Amino acid sequence: MSMHTTAALAGLLLLGVTTTATAALGCPPDGWTRASLQQLKDAGFETLPATRANTLAPALVACLADPDPAMRDGIAYEALSSWMRGGQVTTDTVRALRESLYARLDAPDPDGFGHPFAALVLAEVARTDRIAAWMTPDARARMVERAATYLEGVDDYRGFQPDQGWRHGVAHGADWLMQLSLNPALDEAQRQRILDAVSRQVVPDSHAYIFGEPDRLAAPVLVLARAGMQDEAGWRAWLTTLAARVGEPEWKDAGWLARRHDLRAFLLTLHASATLSEDPKLKTLLPGTVAALRAMP
């Protein structure tokens, strides 16, 4: 047997192991193959009849942990987002998706894909409730707490890797909170919970963001500011607490430099958005951002 034949057989065996492991997770769902799901994507997810979309949607949750970004991001996430935004799935299906996604967040995630993409799809679930309310107040409060707890707990800061695609846990958690913050049904305590969760990840201990996370973290804050959550003094006080987390200047300490970098990027996003806006409520952020930027070493 030639070396090339041996290598080819080894590759097939490895492919078989990977396929078996993925199948054990339920991806692709029964009755579908990767090829048929790709054909559906190429045709447009909205072309699938609603009855079949309601059956397939919950089954695609397993694919959110798939190591193949084309399956995880390009098919599972895009399909679920398309169907929820297009109204092709029923409220009962969306409710089932919510519970399945919660379970995905509670399950082990050894490769680090399942949790961030569950959070990203939960942002779409939250959006459906904002567009046409269907959650009970208790269920909505539960989601706010789940989203806040998720973002606070992210400690895998991997973003994009060429061979693996996106994880982006912080950004996806921020997207989830942003969709919730847009919901007028939230009360003041729930909005504060969102702000507290964002605070935790604006200045992580020793990681420098390079994949746009400060912009995504700023999004729910900007929404809350537009809603008039705090006045100028309130925003200034909040931003002061963030600045305190950077610590005393240590120009030869990588952790301190990372914290400085992250806070500065976040502040500049808030400042630019407030400066360019004509919304007087959004401009309440300006005195605090200016003071925080000037105070930075």
C-alpha positions as a Markdown table, in Angstrom:
| # | Residue | x | y | z |
|---|---|---|---|---|
| 1 | Met | 0.0 | 0.0 | 0.0 |
| 2 | Ser | 1.5 | 3.4 | -1.0 |
| 3 | Met | 2.0 | 6.2 | 1.3 |
| 4 | His | -0.6 | 8.3 | -0.5 |
| 5 | Thr | -3.2 | 5.5 | -0.2 |
| 6 | Thr | -2.4 | 5.1 | 3.5 |
| 7 | Ala | -2.8 | 8.8 | 4.0 |
| 8 | Ala | -6.1 | 8.8 | 2.1 |
| 9 | Leu | -7.5 | 6.0 | 4.1 |
| 10 | Ala | -6.4 | 7.7 | 7.3 |
| 11 | Gly | -8.2 | 10.8 | 6.1 |
| 12 | Leu | -11.4 | 8.9 | 5.4 |
| 13 | Leu | -11.2 | 7.2 | 8.8 |
| 14 | Leu | -10.8 | 10.6 | 10.5 |
| 15 | Leu | -13.7 | 12.0 | 8.5 |
| 16 | Gly | -15.8 | 9.1 | 9.6 |
| 17 | Val | -15.0 | 9.7 | 13.2 |
| 18 | Thr | -15.8 | 13.4 | 12.9 |
| 19 | Thr | -19.0 | 12.7 | 11.0 |
| 20 | Thr | -20.0 | 10.1 | 13.6 |
| 21 | Ala | -19.3 | 12.5 | 16.5 |
| 22 | Thr | -21.2 | 15.3 | 14.8 |
| 23 | Ala | -24.1 | 13.0 | 14.0 |
| 24 | Ala | -24.2 | 12.0 | 17.7 |
| 25 | Leu | -25.0 | 15.6 | 18.5 |
| 26 | Gly | -27.9 | 15.5 | 16.1 |
| 27 | Cys | -26.3 | 17.6 | 13.3 |
| 28 | Pro | -27.3 | 17.4 | 10.5 |
| 29 | Pro | -30.9 | 16.7 | 11.7 |
| 30 | Asp | -32.6 | 13.5 | 10.8 |
| 31 | Gly | -33.7 | 13.6 | 7.1 |
| 32 | Trp | -31.2 | 16.2 | 6.2 |
| 33 | Thr | -27.6 | 16.2 | 5.0 |
| 34 | Arg | -25.0 | 18.9 | 4.8 |
| 35 | Ala | -25.6 | 19.0 | 1.1 |
| 36 | Ser | -29.3 | 19.3 | 1.3 |
| 37 | Leu | -29.1 | 22.1 | 4.0 |
| 38 | Gln | -26.6 | 23.9 | 1.7 |
| 39 | Gln | -29.1 | 23.6 | -1.1 |
| 40 | Leu | -31.8 | 25.1 | 1.1 |
| 41 | Lys | -29.5 | 28.0 | 1.9 |
| 42 | Asp | -28.7 | 28.5 | -1.7 |
| 43 | Ala | -32.4 | 28.6 | -2.6 |
| 44 | Gly | -33.2 | 30.9 | 0.3 |
| 45 | Phe | -34.3 | 29.7 | 3.7 |
| 46 | Glu | -37.6 | 31.5 | 3.3 |
| 47 | Thr | -38.5 | 29.1 | 0.4 |
| 48 | Leu | -39.0 | 26.3 | 2.9 |
| 49 | Pro | -42.7 | 25.8 | 3.6 |
| 50 | Ala | -43.7 | 27.1 | 7.1 |
| 51 | Thr | -44.7 | 23.6 | 8.3 |
| 52 | Arg | -41.3 | 22.2 | 7.5 |
| 53 | Ala | -39.5 | 25.3 | 8.9 |
| 54 | Asn | -41.3 | 24.8 | 12.2 |
| 55 | Thr | -40.1 | 21.2 | 12.3 |
| 56 | Leu | -36.5 | 21.9 | 11.2 |
| 57 | Ala | -35.9 | 25.0 | 13.4 |
| 58 | Pro | -35.7 | 23.3 | 16.8 |
| 59 | Ala | -33.5 | 20.5 | 15.3 |
| 60 | Leu | -31.0 | 23.0 | 14.0 |
| 61 | Val | -30.1 | 24.1 | 17.6 |
| 62 | Ala | -27.7 | 21.1 | 17.8 |
| 63 | Cys | -25.8 | 22.6 | 14.8 |
| 64 | Leu | -25.0 | 25.8 | 16.7 |
| 65 | Ala | -22.2 | 23.8 | 18.3 |
| 66 | Asp | -20.9 | 22.3 | 15.0 |
| 67 | Pro | -17.2 | 22.9 | 14.5 |
| 68 | Asp | -17.8 | 23.7 | 10.8 |
| 69 | Pro | -18.5 | 27.5 | 10.6 |
| 70 | Ala | -20.4 | 26.9 | 7.3 |
| 71 | Met | -22.9 | 24.7 | 9.2 |
| 72 | Arg | -22.9 | 26.6 | 12.5 |
| 73 | Asp | -22.9 | 30.2 | 11.3 |
| 74 | Gly | -23.8 | 30.0 | 7.7 |
| 75 | Ile | -26.7 | 27.6 | 7.9 |
| 76 | Ala | -28.0 | 27.0 | 11.5 |
| 77 | Tyr | -27.8 | 30.6 | 12.7 |
| 78 | Glu | -28.8 | 32.2 | 9.4 |
| 79 | Ala | -31.8 | 29.8 | 9.0 |
| 80 | Leu | -33.1 | 30.4 | 12.5 |
| 81 | Ser | -32.7 | 34.2 | 12.2 |
| 82 | Ser | -34.3 | 34.2 | 8.8 |
| 83 | Trp | -37.4 | 32.3 | 9.9 |
| 84 | Met | -37.9 | 34.3 | 13.1 |
| 85 | Arg | -37.5 | 37.6 | 11.3 |
| 86 | Gly | -39.7 | 36.5 | 8.4 |
| 87 | Gly | -42.5 | 35.2 | 10.7 |
| 88 | Gln | -42.2 | 31.6 | 9.3 |
| 89 | Val | -42.1 | 30.0 | 12.7 |
| 90 | Thr | -44.9 | 30.0 | 15.2 |
| 91 | Thr | -44.7 | 31.4 | 18.7 |
| 92 | Asp | -44.8 | 27.9 | 20.1 |
| 93 | Thr | -41.8 | 27.0 | 18.0 |
| 94 | Val | -39.9 | 30.2 | 19.2 |
| 95 | Arg | -40.9 | 29.3 | 22.8 |
| 96 | Ala | -39.4 | 25.8 | 22.3 |
| 97 | Leu | -36.3 | 27.3 | 20.7 |
| 98 | Arg | -35.9 | 29.5 | 23.8 |
| 99 | Glu | -35.9 | 26.6 | 26.2 |
| 100 | Ser | -33.7 | 24.5 | 24.0 |
| 101 | Leu | -31.2 | 27.3 | 23.7 |
| 102 | Tyr | -31.2 | 27.8 | 27.5 |
| 103 | Ala | -30.4 | 24.1 | 27.8 |
| 104 | Arg | -27.6 | 24.6 | 25.3 |
| 105 | Leu | -26.2 | 27.3 | 27.5 |
| 106 | Asp | -26.3 | 25.0 | 30.5 |
| 107 | Ala | -24.6 | 22.1 | 28.7 |
| 108 | Pro | -20.9 | 21.6 | 28.4 |
| 109 | Asp | -19.3 | 23.3 | 25.5 |
| 110 | Pro | -15.8 | 21.8 | 25.0 |
| 111 | Asp | -15.2 | 23.5 | 21.7 |
| 112 | Gly | -16.5 | 26.9 | 22.7 |
| 113 | Phe | -19.0 | 27.3 | 19.9 |
| 114 | Gly | -22.3 | 26.2 | 21.4 |
| 115 | His | -22.7 | 28.9 | 24.1 |
| 116 | Pro | -21.9 | 32.0 | 22.0 |
| 117 | Phe | -24.2 | 30.9 | 19.1 |
| 118 | Ala | -27.0 | 30.0 | 21.5 |
| 119 | Ala | -26.7 | 33.5 | 22.9 |
| 120 | Leu | -26.7 | 35.0 | 19.3 |
| 121 | Val | -29.9 | 33.1 | 18.5 |
| 122 | Leu | -31.4 | 34.0 | 21.8 |
| 123 | Ala | -30.9 | 37.6 | 20.7 |
| 124 | Glu | -33.2 | 36.8 | 17.8 |
| 125 | Val | -35.7 | 35.2 | 20.1 |
| 126 | Ala | -35.7 | 38.4 | 22.3 |
| 127 | Arg | -36.3 | 40.4 | 19.1 |
| 128 | Thr | -39.5 | 38.5 | 18.3 |
| 129 | Asp | -40.9 | 39.4 | 21.7 |
| 130 | Arg | -39.9 | 43.1 | 21.2 |
| 131 | Ile | -41.7 | 43.2 | 17.8 |
| 132 | Ala | -44.8 | 41.4 | 19.1 |
| 133 | Ala | -44.9 | 40.7 | 22.8 |
| 134 | Trp | -45.5 | 37.0 | 23.6 |
| 135 | Met | -43.5 | 36.4 | 26.8 |
| 136 | Thr | -45.0 | 36.7 | 30.2 |
| 137 | Pro | -43.4 | 39.3 | 32.5 |
| 138 | Asp | -41.8 | 36.5 | 34.5 |
| 139 | Ala | -40.4 | 34.9 | 31.4 |
| 140 | Arg | -39.0 | 38.2 | 30.1 |
| 141 | Ala | -37.4 | 38.9 | 33.5 |
| 142 | Arg | -35.9 | 35.4 | 33.4 |
| 143 | Met | -34.5 | 36.1 | 30.0 |
| 144 | Val | -32.9 | 39.4 | 31.2 |
| 145 | Glu | -31.3 | 37.5 | 34.0 |
| 146 | Arg | -30.1 | 34.7 | 31.8 |
| 147 | Ala | -28.6 | 37.1 | 29.3 |
| 148 | Ala | -26.9 | 39.2 | 32.0 |
| 149 | Thr | -25.5 | 36.1 | 33.7 |
| 150 | Tyr | -24.3 | 34.8 | 30.4 |
| 151 | Leu | -22.4 | 37.9 | 29.4 |
| 152 | Glu | -20.9 | 38.3 | 32.9 |
| 153 | Gly | -19.6 | 34.7 | 32.8 |
| 154 | Val | -17.9 | 34.8 | 29.4 |
| 155 | Asp | -14.2 | 34.0 | 29.9 |
| 156 | Asp | -13.4 | 32.6 | 26.5 |
| 157 | Tyr | -12.4 | 35.7 | 24.6 |
| 158 | Arg | -11.6 | 34.0 | 21.3 |
| 159 | Gly | -13.1 | 35.9 | 18.4 |
| 160 | Phe | -12.4 | 34.9 | 14.8 |
| 161 | Gln | -9.9 | 32.2 | 13.8 |
| 162 | Pro | -9.4 | 31.5 | 10.1 |
| 163 | Asp | -9.7 | 27.7 | 10.4 |
| 164 | Gln | -12.6 | 27.7 | 12.9 |
| 165 | Gly | -14.6 | 30.8 | 12.3 |
| 166 | Trp | -16.3 | 32.9 | 15.0 |
| 167 | Arg | -16.9 | 32.3 | 18.7 |
| 168 | His | -17.3 | 35.9 | 19.8 |
| 169 | Gly | -19.0 | 35.2 | 23.2 |
| 170 | Val | -18.8 | 38.8 | 24.5 |
| 171 | Ala | -20.2 | 40.3 | 21.3 |
| 172 | His | -23.0 | 37.8 | 21.0 |
| 173 | Gly | -23.9 | 38.3 | 24.7 |
| 174 | Ala | -24.0 | 42.1 | 24.1 |
| 175 | Asp | -26.2 | 41.5 | 21.0 |
| 176 | Trp | -28.6 | 39.6 | 23.2 |
| 177 | Leu | -28.7 | 42.4 | 25.8 |
| 178 | Met | -29.1 | 45.0 | 23.1 |
| 179 | Gln | -32.2 | 43.3 | 21.8 |
| 180 | Leu | -33.6 | 43.1 | 25.3 |
| 181 | Ser | -32.7 | 46.8 | 26.0 |
| 182 | Leu | -34.8 | 47.8 | 23.0 |
| 183 | Asn | -37.9 | 46.3 | 24.6 |
| 184 | Pro | -40.1 | 49.0 | 26.2 |
| 185 | Ala | -41.7 | 46.3 | 28.5 |
| 186 | Leu | -38.5 | 46.2 | 30.6 |
| 187 | Asp | -38.6 | 47.9 | 33.9 |
| 188 | Glu | -35.9 | 50.1 | 35.5 |
| 189 | Ala | -34.4 | 47.2 | 37.5 |
| 190 | Gln | -34.1 | 45.1 | 34.4 |
| 191 | Arg | -32.4 | 47.9 | 32.5 |
| 192 | Gln | -30.0 | 48.4 | 35.4 |
| 193 | Arg | -29.2 | 44.6 | 35.3 |
| 194 | Ile | -28.3 | 45.0 | 31.7 |
| 195 | Leu | -26.0 | 47.9 | 32.5 |
| 196 | Asp | -24.4 | 46.0 | 35.3 |
| 197 | Ala | -23.6 | 43.0 | 33.0 |
| 198 | Val | -22.1 | 45.3 | 30.4 |
| 199 | Ser | -19.9 | 46.8 | 33.0 |
| 200 | Arg | -18.3 | 43.5 | 33.8 |
| 201 | Gln | -17.0 | 42.9 | 30.3 |
| 202 | Val | -16.1 | 46.5 | 29.2 |
| 203 | Val | -12.8 | 46.1 | 31.1 |
| 204 | Pro | -11.9 | 42.4 | 31.4 |
| 205 | Asp | -8.9 | 41.7 | 33.6 |
| 206 | Ser | -6.2 | 41.1 | 31.1 |
| 207 | His | -7.6 | 40.7 | 27.5 |
| 208 | Ala | -7.3 | 43.3 | 24.8 |
| 209 | Tyr | -10.3 | 43.2 | 22.4 |
| 210 | Ile | -9.5 | 43.2 | 18.7 |
| 211 | Phe | -12.7 | 41.9 | 17.2 |
| 212 | Gly | -15.0 | 44.9 | 17.7 |
| 213 | Glu | -16.3 | 43.9 | 21.1 |
| 214 | Pro | -16.3 | 47.5 | 22.5 |
| 215 | Asp | -18.7 | 48.6 | 19.8 |
| 216 | Arg | -21.0 | 45.7 | 20.5 |
| 217 | Leu | -20.9 | 46.3 | 24.3 |
| 218 | Ala | -21.7 | 50.0 | 23.6 |
| 219 | Ala | -24.8 | 49.1 | 21.7 |
| 220 | Pro | -27.1 | 48.3 | 24.7 |
| 221 | Val | -25.7 | 51.3 | 26.6 |
| 222 | Leu | -26.6 | 53.6 | 23.7 |
| 223 | Val | -30.1 | 52.1 | 23.6 |
| 224 | Leu | -30.6 | 52.7 | 27.3 |
| 225 | Ala | -29.3 | 56.3 | 27.0 |
| 226 | Arg | -31.8 | 57.0 | 24.2 |
| 227 | Ala | -34.5 | 55.7 | 26.5 |
| 228 | Gly | -33.5 | 58.3 | 29.0 |
| 229 | Met | -32.3 | 55.8 | 31.6 |
| 230 | Gln | -30.0 | 58.3 | 33.4 |
| 231 | Asp | -29.1 | 62.0 | 33.4 |
| 232 | Glu | -25.7 | 63.4 | 32.8 |
| 233 | Ala | -24.7 | 62.9 | 36.4 |
| 234 | Gly | -25.8 | 59.3 | 36.4 |
| 235 | Trp | -23.8 | 58.5 | 33.3 |
| 236 | Arg | -20.8 | 60.3 | 34.6 |
| 237 | Ala | -20.9 | 58.3 | 37.8 |
| 238 | Trp | -21.3 | 55.0 | 35.9 |
| 239 | Leu | -18.3 | 55.8 | 33.6 |
| 240 | Thr | -16.2 | 56.8 | 36.6 |
| 241 | Thr | -16.7 | 53.3 | 38.1 |
| 242 | Leu | -15.5 | 51.8 | 34.8 |
| 243 | Ala | -12.4 | 53.9 | 34.8 |
| 244 | Ala | -11.6 | 52.8 | 38.3 |
| 245 | Arg | -11.3 | 49.2 | 37.1 |
| 246 | Val | -8.3 | 50.1 | 34.9 |
| 247 | Gly | -6.1 | 50.7 | 37.9 |
| 248 | Glu | -3.1 | 52.7 | 38.5 |
| 249 | Pro | -0.8 | 53.2 | 35.5 |
| 250 | Glu | 1.6 | 50.3 | 34.9 |
| 251 | Trp | 3.1 | 51.0 | 31.5 |
| 252 | Lys | 5.1 | 47.7 | 31.5 |
| 253 | Asp | 2.2 | 45.6 | 32.6 |
| 254 | Ala | 0.3 | 43.8 | 29.8 |
| 255 | Gly | -2.9 | 43.4 | 31.8 |
| 256 | Trp | -3.0 | 47.1 | 32.6 |
| 257 | Leu | -2.3 | 48.1 | 29.0 |
| 258 | Ala | -5.1 | 45.8 | 27.8 |
| 259 | Arg | -7.6 | 47.3 | 30.3 |
| 260 | Arg | -6.7 | 50.8 | 29.2 |
| 261 | His | -7.1 | 49.8 | 25.6 |
| 262 | Asp | -10.5 | 48.3 | 26.1 |
| 263 | Leu | -11.9 | 51.2 | 28.2 |
| 264 | Arg | -10.6 | 53.7 | 25.7 |
| 265 | Ala | -12.2 | 51.9 | 22.8 |
| 266 | Phe | -15.5 | 51.7 | 24.6 |
| 267 | Leu | -15.5 | 55.4 | 25.6 |
| 268 | Leu | -14.6 | 56.5 | 22.1 |
| 269 | Thr | -17.5 | 54.5 | 20.7 |
| 270 | Leu | -19.9 | 56.1 | 23.1 |
| 271 | His | -18.4 | 59.6 | 22.5 |
| 272 | Ala | -18.6 | 59.4 | 18.7 |
| 273 | Ser | -22.2 | 58.1 | 18.8 |
| 274 | Ala | -23.3 | 60.8 | 21.2 |
| 275 | Thr | -21.5 | 63.5 | 19.2 |
| 276 | Leu | -22.9 | 62.5 | 15.9 |
| 277 | Ser | -26.5 | 62.1 | 17.2 |
| 278 | Glu | -29.1 | 64.8 | 17.3 |
| 279 | Asp | -30.9 | 63.0 | 20.2 |
| 280 | Pro | -30.6 | 65.1 | 23.4 |
| 281 | Lys | -31.0 | 62.0 | 25.5 |
| 282 | Leu | -28.0 | 60.4 | 23.8 |
| 283 | Lys | -26.0 | 63.6 | 24.4 |
| 284 | Thr | -26.3 | 63.1 | 28.1 |
| 285 | Leu | -23.4 | 60.6 | 27.7 |
| 286 | Leu | -21.0 | 63.4 | 26.5 |
| 287 | Pro | -19.9 | 65.0 | 29.7 |
| 288 | Gly | -19.1 | 61.7 | 31.3 |
| 289 | Thr | -17.2 | 60.3 | 28.2 |
| 290 | Val | -15.2 | 63.5 | 27.8 |
| 291 | Ala | -14.3 | 63.6 | 31.5 |
| 292 | Ala | -13.3 | 59.9 | 31.5 |
| 293 | Leu | -11.2 | 60.3 | 28.3 |
| 294 | Arg | -9.4 | 63.3 | 29.7 |
| 295 | Ala | -8.7 | 61.5 | 32.9 |
| 296 | Met | -7.1 | 58.5 | 31.2 |
| 297 | Pro | -3.3 | 58.2 | 31.4 |
